[in-house]
Amino acid sequence: MNPACSFLTRLTQKALILILSAALAGSLTGHLTAYALVGELCSQFQLHALLASLLAAPLLYVLSRKRSLSQNRGAVFLVLATLMSAALAIAPALTLARPALPSHPPLARVLFYNVMAVNRNQPAVVQLIEQEQPDIAVLLEGNARWQVSTERLRSTYPHQYLLDDAGNFGIILLSRWRLSNISPLKDIDESGITRLSLLQADVELPGGALHVIAAHPIPPLSAKLRTLRDQAMALVSQQVQGQRGPVLLVGDFNATIWTDAFQTLMHESELNGATVRPSWPAPLGRLGIGLDQILGAHGLIIGPVRTGPAQGSDHLARMADVYVQ
């Protein structure tokens, strides 16, 4: 091997080992979610750590195939340790409910989208709704300015409700069918921080009533905000458990399915439909993380979740058909 190729090989090996070291450190730190904010942040990327180790392992093998196993034991340790750490974090998510789909037609089609309050590309979002033709659409971070645009949809969605907010906690609910028992809530803690925006309503669909809950907990950007996020998730769980009929829960939970708070919500409320598909940040596409979910409880089953385009938001839209058992 000529000197230039040998140098590039060594450089690539060192880069891969650095990537694996970072993946292992991040994955291990992600297990400390209950003790440190950095653990909460790292826990969102366990799948990335797992994929990094799976991709780096064969490359390291090819680059180091002329060396003995003992000479490569450092790289082997990094690969195996990262695989084990990430797998242990991801494994509990495999126990989340995934009921079989009924053979009968869906109860409704749902579109859920965190449109981003400052997004100026409102016509594209309206066009997305017109293309997808959902029965129910929920626009998180929608506000009075967004309501001007959704008025264009009034002929198709005559039943609309706005939970307005000057910041990022507005919610717009659009429905083809009559809304009743509408209950908006902005849960504010004693220091004046909004920890949860919540909108509930009954939708009187032709196939039966459906209770809709749209939730937006606060992002866990500090230790205090993480605590508030977890309290918000607990409140959402109480609302789901307090219902008797089918429940549709949509939300940007500011947590992936690997996090303790989200898994607690899923198990306590007996929810189904959680997906690992990335939804944020939109520019990263498939390299992002899944914060946005369409979930069902009390006999509502979520069909395959599709991911839509960004349309100016930092999130991607979610669409799914929902079924009653």
N, C-alpha and C positions, 0 to 999 in steps of 0.2 A: 504494500500500500504506500502510495507516495505521501510525502509529508503533509501536503495540503489536505488530502482526504483523511489522513490520520488525525489531524487537528480538528477538522469538522466533526469527525466521529466522536472524539473526546468531548468537544463542546456540546454536541447533541446529548450525549450521555449525562453530562453535568446538568443540562437544562431539564432533562426528564427527571433526574433525581431531585432537583430543586422543586419541580412541579409536584412530585409525589410527596416530598417533605411538607410542602404547603398544604396539600390535600389531607395528609394525615393530621397535621396540627389543627387544621380547621375542623376536621371530623371529630377529633377527640375533644376539642373545645366545645363543639356542638352538644356534647353530652352534659355540659355544665349549665344548661339553660336555666335551671332552678337557682343557680348561685351567682351568675354574672350575666350582664347584658351582652357581653361579647359572645357568650355561649348561646343566647337567644338568636343573635344574628347569624352565627355560624351554623346553627341547627337548620336554618332554611336551605342550606346548600349541601346536605348529605348526599343527595343523588348526584350532584356534580362531583363530589369527592369519589364516589363509587365509580362513576364513568371515567374519571381521570385515571384511576388505578387500572381499570380494565383496558384502557387505550394505551397507557404507557407501558404496561407489562410486556406485550409482544414486541414493541419497539426496542425496549431495553434488551430483550432476549436476542433479537436480530443483531443489534449493535455489539453485544457482548458474547456472541455465540462461541468465540474462540477462547473464552476464558472459562475457568472451572467454576462450579457452583460456589465453592468456598470464596473465590475471588469476587463473586457477585452477591455475597450474602447480605450486604447492606441494602442493595436494591431489592432483593427478594423479601427482606424483612419489611421494607417500606410498602411494597405491593400488598403483601399478606396482611400487614397491620391495618392499612387503609381499607382493604376489602372487609375485614372483620369489623372494624369500627363503624363504617358506613352501613354495613349490612345489619348490625345490631340496632342502629337507629331507625332504619327503614322497615325492618321486620314487623313492628307493631302495626304499621299502616296496612299491612297485608291482611290483617284481621278485620278491617273495616267492612261493613255490610255491603254486599254486591248481589242483591236478589235478582233472580231471573226475570226477564221481561215477559209480561202477559202476551198472549196471542191476539188479544183484541186491540182495536185502534186506540191511540193515545187520548188522554183526557184533554190535553192542551199542548200547545207549543209555546216555549218560554224563551225570551231573549233577556239577558242580563248584561249590563255594560256600565263599568265605571268610566264615565265619559270625560272626566277631568274638568273641574269647574272652569278653568281658564282656557279650555279648548275653544278655538274660534271656528273650527271646521264643523259647525252644527249641521249644515246642509248634507254633508256626507253621512252623518249619523242618522238623520231623518231618512236618507235614501237607503241605508242599511236596513232600517226597520221596514220600509216599504218593500224591499226585496225579500226579506226573511218571512214577512207576514206572520209574526207570532200572535197568539191570542192574548198574551200578557207580556209587557215589556217593562223592565225596571231600569231606570237610569240613575246610578249613584253619582253623587256630586252635581246632579241637576239642580238648577235654581230658577229664579224668576226670569233671568235672561234666557235660559234654555227653554222655559215654558213658552216663550214667544215662538220658538221654532217648532215645538211639538204641537202647537195649535194647528199647524198644517195637516196634522194627522187626525184632526177632530172627527172627520167624517167616518174614518175607519175605527178610531178609538175614541168614542164619545164619552167614555168614562175615564177621567183623569184626575189625579190628585198630586199636589205639590207640597212636600215638606221643605220649606225654603230655609236657606242658611247662607249667610254672607261669606262663609269660608268653604270648607270641603265636605260639609256634612248634610248637604241637601239630598233629597230623593224625589224622583218623579215616577209615579206609577201610571201606566197606560193599560187600558183593558178594553176589549171588544164588548165585554159583558158587564152588567151592573155591579158596582162596588157597594158594600155595606159594612157597617161596624168598623169604620176607618179609625185607626188609633195611631197618631203620630207621637213620637217621643224623642226628645233630645236629653240624654242623661248626662247631667253636669255634676262634677264632684264639688266638694266644699271649697276648693281653690279656684273654681270657675272654669275648669278644663272640661270640654265635651269629651266624654270617654266613649259615648255610643250614640249614634243616630239610628233610630228604629222606626219603621213604618209597617203597620199591620192592617190588613183589610180582608174581608171575605169577598171572593169573586164568585158570582152566581153563574157558573158555566152550564151549558146544556146538559152535560153529563153528570152534574152534581156540584155541590159547593166545594170551594177550595180556599183554605186559609193561607194567605200569602204574608210572609215576613221578609222584609228587606232590612239588612243590617250592615252597619259600617262602624266597626270598632276603631279606636284611635291607634295609629301606628306606634309600635314599641321602640321609640327613638331614644329613650332613657330608661333607667331602672324604674322610675316612678311611672312613666307612661306604659311600660310593660305590665306593671301591676294593674294599672287602669284597664289595659287591653284585656287582661285575664278576667278582671271583674266584669267587663262588658260581655265577654264570652259566656260567663256563668249566667248573666241576666238573659242572654239570648236562649241559653239552654232551658231556663225556667219557662220562658214564653212558649217554646216548642212543646215542652212536656205538659204545659197547662191546657193544650188543645185536645179535642177528642176526635175530630175528623181529619181528613188528609191535610198535610201541611207542606207547603212549598217554602223553603228557606233559601234565599239568595243573599250573597254578600261578598264584599271585599273584606276578608277577615284579618288582613295584615298578618297572616300566619300560613305556613305551608302545612300539609298533612302530616309532616314529621314532628311538628311541635306538640308539646304536652297539652297545651291549652286547647288546641284544635281536636286532638284525639279524645280528650275528655268530653268536649262538646259532642262529638260524633257518638261516643259510646253511651253517655248519659241520656241523650235525646233519641237514641236508636235511629240515627240518620243514615241515609244511603246516598250514593251518587258522587262521592268525592273523587276528584281526578288529579293526577299529577301533571297534567298538561300545563305548560307555562302560560302565564297571562300578564306578567310584569317583570321587568320593564319591556314595553313593546318593542323597542329597537333591537333587543337581544333575541327576539324570536324564540326558537327552541332552546336557547341557552338561558332563558329566564327562569322564574320560579312561579308556582301556581298559588296565587293569593285569592283568586276569584272562584267562587263555587256556586253550583246549583244543586241543592240538596232536598231530599224528601223524607217525610216521616209519617207515622200513623197511616200506613197503607198506601202512601204515594211513592211510586218507584220512578227513578230518574233514568231515562234512556241514555244512549251514548251522547256525551257532551262534545259539541263542536266548538272550535275556536275561530272567531271572525277576525277581520282586519282591525288595525289600530284606529284609523279615521281621526288622527290628530291627538288622540289620548295617549297617555303613557301605559295604559292597560289595553288588553285585547278583549273583545266581546266574547260572551259565552252564549251558546244556543243549545237547547235540548227539548225533546218531546218527553212529556211526563205521563205516567200511567197510574191508574187505580187498580189495586189488586182485586 
